[in-house]
Amino acid sequence: MRYSLFFCFSLFTLSVLAQTKASGEVFDSNGEPVPFANVILEGSTVGTITNEEGRFYVESDNNYDALTVSFVGFETQRFVLEKRSNYNLKITLKEEENSLSEVIIYQGKTSKKNNPAIDILKKIWENRRENGVKKFKQYQYDKYEKLEFDLNTIDSTLIESRIFNGMEFIFEETDTNNITGKTYLPIFINEESSKIFGDNTLNEEKKDLLGNKNSGFSNNQNLIAFIKDLYADYDVYDNYIKFFDKSFTSPLSKTGVGVYNYVLSDSAYIDNKWCYNIVYYPRRKNELTFKGDFWVNDSTWAIKDINLRVSKSANINWVKEVYIEQEFDVLNDSTFLITRDYFMSDFSFRKKEEARGIYGKRTTLYDNYKFDIKKPKDFYDNEVDPFNEAIYNRDDAFWHNKRQEALNKDEKGVYKMLDTLKTVKAFKRLYDIGTILATGYIDYDGWDYGPVFSTFGYNTVEGLRVRFGGRTYGTLNDLWRFQGYGAYGFKDNQFKYGVSGKVLLDRKSRLILSAGNRRDIEQLGASLTNSTDVLGRSLASSSLITVGSNDRLSSINLTNVAIEFEPKKNFSFRTDFTYKTLKSASPTFSLDYFIDEARTQIASELQQAEISTKLSYTPGRKTTGYGVERTLINEGEYANVFLNYTLGVKNLIDSDFDYQKVQLFYRQPWKIGGIGRMTTTLEAGKTYGEVPLALLSVVPGNQTLFSIFNSFPLLNFYEFVTDTYTSFHLEHNFNGRFFSRIPLIRDLNLREIVGVRGVYGTLSDENRALDASGIFLQAPDLEPYYEYSFGVGNIFRIFRLDFHFRGNYFNNTDARSFGVTGAFGFSF
């Protein structure tokens, strides 16, 4: 009872603070909802546009007595606001005389010819580079960014839920969202102050982070980085606006006339500049488009104000609504610069109006612009800086000076509320569960058990396999890390283990020394470019179901010592020394090879010492953390170039072979505007010298029912073996571009995926003669082997099915001409 009274009192207090609130629906004379109607607080520029169901919500801190509702083809309606808070209003618009044709045009497809709105749009295209920081050679400005997450649709059912037992006090901080009109509870806030420097002649930009502060998660840089990556920077003048790993067609795009309807709605003076108002909305459902309006100046053709709202029918998961608003100011009567950027998203499992979810809100403010102050090129190159804890512990005086707008009452309350919440046991339990699901580890005061998802496994040799392991973990910025595991197979009755350690010797150059040892069962040939990571993922124990029998597993004893450093951001150099012992792990599989010229003596175990040098370049990669390990936050979004040279040294610690191996790996993702996302991968390699099967390059087959990156789903393990190879993979996800145009199917939000992969390789006669395994060694040297596939993604928003077809080599033993693989995954 006490909390209910306080809750009601809090709502009353908040309603007094927000001076004018109004929500409702707009209908025509037939009772049909009117989408995209303008709703303005009379005497102001504060307003909104009705959604597809004709609903609206508008709010201001000032007092207003009336709403003005307008829509092309209808008479403007003035609606008197009798109270400060006016909810569930029903507003009916009357059609203008002789304007039926206008209504039909506006609600359907507008003409592309003789349309004044499109004439204005063409002026915007012509002048887009004459506005913003791109107009100048160099630029710099202050940037303040505020991120906030809120639990929305707060009702009595949620408040009384058992999950919040002991945490009821948090509901004292509820408020109403000024876009949707829903009640929400702030649960997270992060502030950042930085200085941005840029050079358009060098195509370089640098960010100098000055301060960072958040509620209750001061050291959780992973969480901060993940949230910030969701809201990547964008430019409304670009043809495509990219966020949530999707490319949305901008209403200012040169391709916009093909996907949007445009209507010249109004004109007025804004800040003493005559501006036109253009309303836009999608021509078709399910496409990645927006609806909204923008004001554009009549002389510079620069955007003064724009808002963008993602349609609920857009093919995007877990997001019910997205609202973007940007404001621009004029510089020297000629150039418009962005001053405020507001981005709000409503994350939810369902897209129904009443569905509960989480608001993600980002407010970015820009100030103190300066231009044509040249900096040397090395100023931009020097990006790798040591972690400075002071940045994350700035005092109140710093934030008072750096905030370009003060925190409101609710935002201040989040800091206090989260500090209190961290002391509540119920919250700690929820936080621990979330951490386990996100990281796969259970925290035990400096030691993490896990990965928990690797505790049980199965393979032909070991049968049921049990694994226990863990790692040291103090903070994300630990300078050293030790980890290990032990495993036992109930079929082979053998114990396996792995241990490794690494230490960061210098933060700036990221000089790292590492070493480790592993004795385990492994599936060799799972990839062409193998990693020397001692505790890398073992394919042998990761699948419970396989296609056909797989007993071609190896027993490996691997010791590795490595040193690596990063002379330039995202460019790393690594040198390894590796010593390994390899033999078959199954009586039905052999790695035997001849050890004499007469080919009469056979060895079943290989001992080999290797020295390798690896160069890796990953432009565009984003990481978080300054410790010995860093967390990747934009996986799959950056290119990766990898070059490896390996030298095998005979007689070094009884090593068996002399050889050299060169390998190249290049992966490139491509976002191709409105037609989806493509990923291409090229691999090439050559081994110089005579080596046995265990040291050859096995074309990676896949005998599981799950999709595995850069493998061939219709190849069996060891079906192709090479010493020289070139491999190419291409996959394109159309993001539902074609399914969205098919009635009934488009409501499922499915996504089309096509792929093709091929490999060409050879195997020398000398290496064939050295082999005594009894396996028929074949290389794809008659013609390149290839496969192609068609897939359907986003099934129930979490599952993908791929249908694979073999293109040739149908006469190979146990050749599979058709197969199906699937994968689970979270994606927007």
N, C-alpha and C positions, 0 to 999 in steps of 0.2 A: 504494500500500500504506500509506504514511504517513497519508494522509487517511482511509482506511478504518478504520485502527486508532483514529485520533482520533475519528472519527464514532461508532464503537461505544462508546468510552470516554465520549463526551458523552451518549449515550443512557443508559448505565448510571448516570452521575452524576445526570441528570435524574430517573431512576426512583427514586433514593434520596431526592431532595428531595421528590417527591410521595409521601406516606407510604402512601396507599391508592388503588389503581386497580382497577377491575373492568369487564369488558365481556362481553357474551354475548347469548343469545337466550332468550326465554320461550315455552314450548309448553304446550298442553293435553295430556290423556292420549291424544288421537288423533294427536298429532304436528303439530297445526296451530298456527301462531304466534298469540300472544295480544297484540293491540295495546292500548295505553293502560294497561298494568299499572303499578302503583306499585312502584318499586324504591328502597328506602331503606337507607342504611348504618345498621345497628342501633345504637340509642342516640343518634341524631342526627336533625336535620331535613334533612340533606344527601341528596338523591335526585334521581330523574328519572322519566320515563314512557317506556315502550317505544314505538317508532315503529310504523308500520303493518305492518312485517314482524316485529314482536316483538323487535327489537334494542334494546340499551341500552348506555350507557357512563356510569360515575359515578366521580368522583375527589374526594379530599379531602387536605388537608395533614396531617390527623390520622390516628392509627392506629385502625382498626376491624377487628373479627374476624369479622363476619358481615353478610350482606345479608338484608333482609326484603322478600319479594315478595308483593304482595297484589292481589286483583282481585275485584270483586263476583261472587259465584257460585262462587268457588273458595276452598279452604282456604289460609290464609296459609302461605307456605313460608319457612323459615329456612335460609339457605345459608351454611355456614362458609367463610370465606376463609382458606386455608392459607398464602398468601403475601401480600406487600405489593402485588404486581402480579398480577392474575388476569384472563387474557384468554380469550375464546371459551368462556365458561361456557355450559352447556346446563341450563336449569332447567325442570322440568316441574311444572305446577300440577295438583292433584287437585280435581275438582269436589266441592262440598259436597253432602251428601245432600238430596234434595227441593229442589234449587235450579236445576233445569234451566230453569224459566221465567225466573228472574232472569238467567241467562246469555244467553238469547235476547233479553231486553229490553235488556240492557246492550250487546250487540254490534250490535243493530239499532237501531230507532227507539224511544226511550223515550217514555213517556206524558207528555202535557202536563197531564193532570188528576191530582189527588191525588199530585203529585210534590213531596216536601219540598224538593228542590233548587230547583225553580222558585218555591216559596213564599219561600225565602231570597232568590232573585234579585229578587223583587218588593220586598223590604225594601231591597235595595241601590238600586233605582231611586228609592225614596221618599227616601232619605237621601244621594243622591250629592252634592248641593250643600252638605251639612253637613260635608263632608270636603275637605281640601286647601286651597290658598290662595284658592279662590273664596269661602270662607266669610267672608273679611275684606274690609274696604273697600280697604285698601292692604297691600302685602306687599313684602318684599325678602329676598334670600338669596344665599349664596355658591354658585357653581356651578363644579365642576371636571369637565372632559370629556377623555376619552382615546380617540382613534381609532387603530385598528391594522389593518393589512392583512397577511395571512399567505398564503404559498403552501402548499397542503395536498396530502395524499397523496404524501408524499416517499418514493420508493423508489429502488432501485439504477439503474433505467432512466433516471430523471430526473437523478440525480447524475452519471451517466456520459454524459449528453447533450452533444453538441458545442457546444450553445448556451452552456454554462456553462464552456467551456474558459478557464482563467485565473481563474475565480471559484469554484473548488471550496471555498475556505475558508468560504463563507457557510453551508454545510451543517453547520458546527459548532454552529450556533445552533438546531437543530431541537428541537421538544418535542411533546407530545401534547395535543390539544384535550380539555377536560373535558366537552364536550357530545357530540361525535361519536366520540371515541376515535381520531381520525386524527392521523398525524404531520404537523406543519406547520413552516414556516420563516418567522419574522417578517421582513417586508421594508419596512414603513413604520409609523411611529408619529407621532402628532401630539397635543400636549397644549394645553389652553386653560383659563385661569382667568378668571372674569368675575364681575361683580356684577349681579344682576337686580333691577329695580325694577318694580312693577306697581301699577295703580290700577283696581279693578273698577268704580268709579263712573264713571270716564272711559273705561273700556275701552281703556286704554293700557298698554304695556309697553316698557321700555327696557333694553338690555343695555350695560353698561360693560365693555369688554374690557380686562383688566389685563395679560395675558401670553399669548403663543403660542410654542410651540416644536415643531419636528418634525425628523425624522431625514433630513438630507441635502437637504431641499427648502425651506430657510428662506424664500426669496423667492418660492416658487411658490404664490401666493395662489389662483390658478385651481384648482390641484389640491386644495388644502385646502377651498375653497368648494364644489367639485363633490362631494367626499366628504361634507362636512357636510350638503349638501342632500339626499343620498341618505337620510340618517338624520334627517329633520326631526322636531321635537318632536311628541309625541302624548300623548293622555290616554286611559287604558284605560277611563275612565268615559264617554267619548264613544261615540255609537252606531257610529261608523266610525273606524277607525285608519288614517291615511293615510301611506303611504310607498311609494317606488318608483313614484310617480305612480299608485297604485292605492288604492282604498278597501276595506279589509278589515272585515267585520262584527265588532265587538267581542263577546266572550263575555258582556260586561256590558250589551250593547245591549238596548233594549226590543224590537227585532226579532229578538233572538237565538234566541228559542224557535222561530222558523220555520226556522232553519238549523242549530241545534245540538241535540244530545242532552245532557241534564244528569243527573248521578247524584250523590247525597249519599254520599260515600265514607267519611268519617272525621270525628272531632272530637277536640280535644286542647287543652291549655294551651300557648300560645306567648307568651313574655315576660309571663307571669302574666295573659294574656287568653284566655278560652275562645273557641275558633274552630272553625268548621266547614270541612271540606275538600270541595270540589265538583269532580268530574271532568267535563269537557265534550269533545265531539268532533263532527265535521261530520255532518249528516244526508245530504248528497250529496257526490259527488266533483266536482272541477274548479271549485268555487266559491271565492271569495276569503274563506276562513275559517281558523280556527286549531284546534288541539287542545291540551289541557293540563289544568291544574287551578289552583284558587286557594283560599286560606284567607281566611275572612271572620269578623270579630268578631261575637259574638252580641248585643251591646247597641247599638253604634254602626252596625252593618252596614257597616263600612268594610273595605276590602281590606287585609289584612296582608301577603300575599305572593301573587304571581300569576306563572305562566309560560305563555307562548303559543308554539306551534310551528306554522309554516305547513305544511300537508299538501303532500306532493310532487305530488299531483294538481292542486293549485291552478293556475289559468291565469295564470302569471307566467313571463316569459322569463328565461333566464340565471341564475336563482336556484334552486339545488337545495334549499336548506333555510334557514329563518329561525327563530331562537329568541330570545324576549324574556323577560326576568325582571325584575320590579320588587319592591322591598321598601319597606315603609312603617313609620313609627314613630309612637307615640302622643304627643300634646301635651296636657297638662293633663287626662289621663284621658278625653278626649272627641273630639279631632280627630286624624285620622291624616294624616301628611304624608309624601310620598315622600322617601326617603333615598338610594336606589340604583336605577339603571336600567341594565340590561345588554341589549344588542342585538347578536346575531351573525347574519350571513348567509353562506351558502356559494355564491359565484358560480361557475358552471360552464357550459360549452357543452352538456353532457349531464347528465341527471338520474340516470344509473345510479350505483349505490353506489360503484363503483370509479373513477368519473370524477375526474380531477384538476381542481382549481379554486383559488379564492382566498377565504379567509375575510376578511370585513369585520366588525370588532368595535368597538362603541362602549360605553364605560363612563362613565356620568354620575353624579356624586355631588353631593348637596345638603346644605347645612349652614348654621348660623347664621341661622335664620329669625327675622325681626322683622315685626311687624304694626302696622297703623294709624298709620304715620308718613307724614303727608300731604306731597306734593310739589306745587308749582305746575304748571299745565298746560304752560307753556313748557319745563319741565324735560324733558318727554317729546317735545315738538315739535322740540327742538334735536338732531336725529339726525345731521346732516351734519357730520362732523368731519374735520380734516386727518389725513393718514397720519402715524402716530407710529412711527418705526422702533424706538424703544426697547422697544415692546411685543413685538417679534419678536426681541429680543436680551437678554432677562432673564437674570440670572446664576443660578448654582446655588442661592444662598441664597434667592432669591425662590421658586424651585420647591420647595425644601425646606419652606418655610412654607405654600405654597398647595396642595400636593398633599394631598388628603384621605385618600389611601392611597398607600403607597410603591410605586415601581416594583419589579416582581419581577426576578429575574436575567435572564430572557430579554428583557424590555423594555429594561433597561439595555444589554444586548448589541446591540440594534438600532441604537442611536446610534453605537456604536463600529464596528459592521459596515458601516453605510452610509457613514460617513466614509471608511473604507478602500476601499469599493467604488467611490466616485467617482473614485478614482485609477486604476482598471483600465480599459484601453482597450476591452476587450470590452464592459464595461458601458456605456461612453460611446457605443459604436455602437448598442447596443440602445435607449438612452435617446434618441438622436438620431432613430432610426427612429420611435419612439413619438411624439416631438414633431411630426414631419412629418405623420404620420397624423392627429394630433389638431388641429393648427393649420393645416395646408396650406402652411406656410412652411418653408424651409430656412435655418438660421441661419448667417450668415457674420460673426461677431464685430461685432455692432452693426448689421448690415444683413441683412434677411431677404429671400430670393428667394421670390416666389410671388404669388398662390396657385398652387401647382403644378398644381392640377386645372383651371385656366383656360388652360393653355399651348396647348391645341388646341381649336378649335371649327369650326363650319360654319354658313353661311347662304346663301340664294339669291344675294345680291349679291356677297359676298366669296368665296364658295366655301370652300376650306380656309383657315382663319385660324390664325396663330401669334401668341402673345402672350407677352411677357416683362416682368416687373415686380418690384417689391419695395418695402420700407419700412424706415425706420430703426426699430431696436428695441434698447434697452438693457435695460430692465426693464419689468415691468408698470406701474410707477409713473412712467414717463417724462412729463415736463411738456410735451413737444412731440413731434410725429410728422410726418415727411415721407414721402410715398409717390408712386409713379408707375408707368406702364407704357407700352410701345410695342407696336403690333400691325400685322400686315401681312396683307392678303388676296391670295391668289394668283389670284383671278379678276378683281377690279377693279384689281389692281396699285397699291393705294394704302396709304400709311402712316397709321396712327392713333396717338393718344397721349392720355394723361391724367396730370395732375400735381395734387397738392394738399398742403396743409400746415395744421396746426392747433397752437395753443399754449394751454395752461391758465394763465391769468393769476392766478387765485385758487382755491385748493383748496376752501375752505369754501363759497363760493357757486357753485363750478364755473363760473366765468366763462371762456368759451372763445372765441377768435377764430380763424376759419378762412377759407381762400381756395383757389381752384383753377380749373383750366381743362381741358376735355375736348373733343377732336375725334374723333368716332367714328360708327359706324353703330348705330342704335338702333331698337327696336320701340316706337313710341309707342302708348299705349293699353293697356299691359300691366297697369295698375292705375288705379283712379279717383283715388286720392289719391297723386299722384306725389311722389317724394322729390327734393330738390334736392342730394342727395349727389353730388358731382362724380364719384366713382369707384364709384357704385352698380353693382349687378349688371346686365349687359346681356343681356336676353332674346334679342337678335338672334343671339348667337353661342353659345348654351348648349344647343341641341338639334340632334342629328344627323338625326332623323327627324321629319317633320311630317305632319299630315293635310291633304292637298291642298297646292297651291302657295301660297307666301307670299312675295310680292315687295313687300309694303307696308311697306317699311323707309325710315327717314329718316336723313339726314345732319345731324348736329347739332354746332354749335360753342357750347359752354356755358361761361360764366365766372360764378363765384359767390363772393360775400364774405358772411360771416355772423358774428353775435355771439350767444352764447346764455349763459344762466345758470340756476341752479336755486335759486330763493328758498326752497323747501321740499323735503324729501326726496320724490323721484319726481314732482315737479312742475317742468316746465321751460318756459322762455320763450325764443323764438328769433326774430331778425329777419334777413332775407336781402335782399341785392340781387343780382339775376340778370340777365345779358344773354345772349341766345341768338340764334343764327342757325339757321333750319331750312329744309331743302329736301328734295325726294325723293332717295333714293339709288338709285332704279331707273327705267329709261326706261319701264317699264310701269305706273308708279304716279305719281300727281300730288298735290301739295298746293297747286295753283294757286288763286288767288282774284282777284276783280275789284277794281280800284283806283280806278274812277271811277263816278259815279252812273249813267251810261248803260250800264254793264256791257259796255264794249267793250275796255278795256285790262286786261291780265292780268299779275300778278306770280307768279313761281315760287319766290321766296325770301322768307322772313319774317325780319324783325329785330325783336326785342322786348326791352324793359327791364321788369323786374318788381320790386316791393318787396312782401315778404310778411312776415306775422307769424304765428307758430305757437305754440300752447299745447298742451302734452302732459301728461297725468296718467296715471301707471301705478301705482296702489295695489297694494302687495304685491310689487312687483318687487324681486328680489335681484340685486345686482351685486357684483363683486369688483374691487379695484384702486382706486388713488387718483390715477391719472395722467390725461392728457388723454383717453385711451380707457379704458372700463371693460368688463369681460366679464360678459355676462348668464349667470346660472346657473340660472334657473328659467323658461326660455322656454316660453310656452304656458300658464303657470299663473296669470297675473295679468291683470286687466282693463287695457284701454288706451283712453283717451279722447283724441282728437286734433282740434283745431279750427284751421283755417287760413284766413287772409284774405289775398288777393293783389290788388295794385293794379297794373294795366298802365298805363304812362305813355307816351303818344304824344309823339314828337319828342325824347324824351330819348335822346341818342346815336343819333339817326336811327331811333328806335323807331316802329313802324307803327300801333299801336292803343292806344286808351283802353278800359279795361274793369275790372270788379271781379269777383272770384270768391270765394265762401264755400264751405268744405267741412267736413263733420263725419264723423269715423270713430269707431265705438265697438265694441270687441271684448270679449266676456265669456265666460270659461270657467266651466262649472258642473260640479262633482262631485256627482252625484246618488246618494249612498249606494251601495247595492248594485246599482243598475241602470246604472252606467257614468258616462260623461263626455260632456257636451254643450258645444259651442262655438257662440255666436251672434255675428254681425257685422252691424252696421247702418252704412250709408254714405249720406250725402245731400250734395247740392251744387247751387249755382246760379251761373251766369255772367251778369252784368249788362253789357250793351253788345253791339255787333256785332263778332263775331270770326270768322276763317276756320277751316277744318277743323283746322289744326295747333294751335289753341288751344281747341278744343271738348273736351268730356269723352267719350271713347270707352269704351263698355262693354267691359270686358276679356274678350276671347275667349281661347280656348286651342286652338291647332292642333298642339300637341305630344301625345305619348303619355304625358306625365308630369303628375301632379297639381300644380297651381299654386295657391297660396293665394289665395282670394277672386276667382278667375276663373270663367268659365262654359265648361265643357269642350265644349259643343256649339255654341258661337258661333265664327264665323270673325272674324278681325281686321277691324275697321271695319264689322261687320254692323249694329251699332246705334251711333249718334252722338247725343249730347244736349248741351243747355246747362243743363238742369235734371233732376235724377235723384234717385231713392231706391232703394237696393239692400239686400237682406237675404239673409244666408246662415245656414243652420243645419245642424249636423252632430252626430250622436250616435253614440258608440261604446259598445255594450252590453258590451264586454269579455268576450264569450263566454257571457253569461247564458243564452241560449237553446240555443246549440250544446252547452253543457255537459250538457244534459238529453237529448241524442240519442245512443243507443248507437253505438259505433264512431266517429262524428264527434267526440264529445267528447274522444277521445284525441288528436286533432290540435291541440287548443287554439286553434282558430280564433276569430275575433272578428267580430261582426256590426256593420256600420256603415250608417247611413241618413243621407241628406242631402236638403235642399231649398234651392233658391236662386232668387231672383227679382229683377227690376228693373223699375221704371216710370220713364219719362223723356219729356221733350218737347224739341222743337227749334223755335225761332221761325222765322217766314217770312223775317225779315230775315237771319238767319244762313244759311238755305238759299239765298237770293238772292245772298249774297256769295260762295258757293262756285263755283269754276270747275274743280274737279278731275275732273269727269266721273263721279265715284262717286255712286251713288244713296244719298243720305243719308236714313236712316230712324231714327226714334226709337221705342221701345216704348210708344207713346202710345195705341194702340187699346185695349189691355189690358196688364196687367203680363206681361212675358215670364217664364217659369219653367221650371226643370228639376228633376228629382228623381233620386236615385241610390240604389243598393243596393251595398254593398261587403263584401268578405271580407278581413279583416286577419289579420296574424300568420301568413301562409303561409310555411312554413319559418322562422318567427320574424323574418323581415327584409323580407317583401314584402307589398304590399297591392294588390288589384284592385278598381276601382270600375266599375260598370255604370251608364251615364247615359242618361236618357230625356228628350227634349224634350217640353214640355207644350203648346206652341202656336207660331204663326208658322211653320208648315210650308211656306208658299209662298215664303218668302225664297229668293233665289238661292243655290244650293248648300247649302241648309239640311240639316243633319245631324240625323236623328231619334234616332239611337242611337250611342253611342260607349263606348269602354273606355279608361281611363287606369290607370296603375300608379305605385307609388312604393316606393322602398327607404327603410328607416329602422331605427334602433335604438331599441327601446322595451322596457320591462319588461312 
